[in-house]
Amino acid sequence: MNKKKILITGYPHTGTTILKSKFGECSNLYECVNECDYIHNRIIDDSGDKEFILIKSPVLPLEIRKHKLNFNVCLITSIIVFLKP
């Protein structure tokens, strides 16, 4: 199964943790508990048959910033949610 990946990131105190928690209530989504910058193979294995994998990063990962959100180069994720004040 090809997993759809979601990254939540943003400025401090903008609600990223609350948003991650709400997304985590979805039954077809695997929520990675720890914050991380990319999805490790272990996370994919742990997600089982869930359609989506959700991670939260305290900052926009360097790999994404380096390529200015070019998804053809950055294969880290499919969906990025960025919150700012």
C-alpha positions in Angstrom: 0.0 0.0 0.0 1.3 3.4 -0.9 0.9 5.6 2.2 -0.1 9.2 2.0 2.1 11.2 4.3 1.1 14.3 6.3 3.6 16.7 8.0 2.4 19.3 10.5 4.8 22.1 11.3 4.7 25.7 12.1 5.7 28.5 14.5 5.7 27.8 18.2 2.3 28.2 20.0 0.2 28.2 16.8 -1.8 25.1 17.5 0.3 22.4 15.7 0.0 20.0 18.7 -3.8 20.5 18.9 -4.1 20.0 15.1 -2.0 16.8 15.3 -4.2 15.5 18.1 -7.4 16.1 16.1 -5.9 14.5 13.0 -4.9 11.6 15.2 -8.6 10.8 15.9 -9.1 9.6 12.3 -9.4 5.8 12.1 -7.5 5.5 8.8 -4.5 7.6 10.0 -1.3 6.4 11.9 -0.1 9.2 14.2 3.6 9.1 15.0 3.9 10.0 18.7 7.4 11.5 18.7 8.3 14.6 16.6 10.5 13.9 13.7 11.7 15.4 10.4 11.1 12.5 8.1 9.3 9.2 8.0 11.5 6.3 9.0 10.9 2.8 7.6 10.0 1.7 11.2 7.2 4.3 11.2 5.9 2.9 7.9 6.1 -0.7 9.3 4.3 0.4 12.5 1.5 2.1 10.6 0.0 -1.3 9.5 -2.9 -0.9 7.0 -3.6 2.8 7.8 -3.9 4.9 4.7 -2.2 8.0 6.1 0.9 8.6 8.2 1.1 11.8 10.3 4.2 13.3 11.7 4.9 16.6 13.4 8.1 18.5 13.2 9.0 21.5 15.3 10.6 23.2 12.3 10.2 22.9 8.5 12.7 20.2 7.7 15.9 21.3 6.0 15.4 19.0 3.0 12.1 20.8 2.3 13.5 24.3 2.9 16.5 23.5 0.7 14.2 22.7 -2.3 11.6 25.4 -1.6 8.8 22.9 -1.2 9.5 21.3 -4.5 7.6 17.9 -4.2 9.3 16.5 -7.3 12.7 16.7 -5.4 11.4 16.3 -1.8 9.7 13.0 -1.6 9.4 13.2 2.2 5.7 13.9 2.3 2.6 14.4 0.2 0.8 17.0 2.4 2.4 19.8 4.5 0.3 21.8 7.0 2.2 24.9 8.1 0.7 27.1 10.8 1.8 30.6 11.5 0.5 33.3 13.8 
